[in-house]
Amino acid sequence: MEWLTEKAIFLVSLSAILMIFLIFIFIGREALPVFLGHTNTAEVKVIPAADMDKLSPEEVRQYLGLSRDDFKTKAMTP
C-alpha cells in the first residue's frame, strides 16, 4: 500500500511540474513576437464617428485603408 501511495504522490507532483512547464511554454509563445520585435507599436489615429462628416472623402478613404475602386464601390451602396 505504501508503494502505491508513493507512486501516486510522484505522479501528482510530476503532473504539477508538467503543467507549470506548459504554462511557461504558452506564455513564451504568446510573448515571442514582443521579444523579436514583430509587434506594431505605432499609434493609430482614431477618428470619432461624430467627426467623420468633417473629413473629405479622400481622408475617409485613407483612414479606412481602401483603394479608390473599393471606396467608390462601398460609397455607392447605402
N, C-alpha and C positions, 0 to 999 in steps of 0.2 A: 504494500500500500504506500509505503514511503517513497519507493522508486517512482510510482505513478504520479504522486503529488509533486515530486521533484521535476519530472518531465513536463507536467502541466504548467508549473511556475516558469520553467525555462521557455516553453512555447509562448506564454503570455508576454514575458519580457522581450523575447525576440520579435514578436509581432509589434510590440510598442516601439521598439527601436526602428523596425522597418517602416512603420507609419510616420515616425518623425523624419526619417530619411526621405520618404516620398513627399512629405510636406516641403522639405528643403528643395527637392527637385522641382516641384511645381512652382514654388516662389522664384527659384532661379530661372526657370524657363520664361516666366512672365516678366522678369526684370532684365533679362538678357538684352533686349533692344535698347534699354536705357544705358546699360554699361557699354554697349557697342556704338552708341551714338546714332542709332537709327530712329530716333524719335523726332517729331516735328514740334519744336518749341516756339515757333513763330506765333506772334499774336494775331488773332483773327479779328478783323473789324466786323462788329456786329451792328447791323442797322435795325433799329426798332421798326416795327410794322407801321407805326404812325408816321414815320419819316420817309417811307417808300414813295409816297406821292411827290415828294420834293426832288427826287432824283430823275435824271434824264433816262430815256430807255437804254442808252448805251451804258450808263453806270449800273443800271439794274442787270443788264446782260452780263457785264463783267463780274458783278457781285455774285450772281448765280453760277458763273463759270460755264455759260452756254456759248456755243458757236452762234454766229449770226443766223444761220439757217435754222438751227434748233430754236433760237429765240423767236424768230418770225413764226415758226410753226406753233409754238406754245402760246405766243401772244395772240394769235388769231382764234384760238379755242377759248370759249367762255368759261 
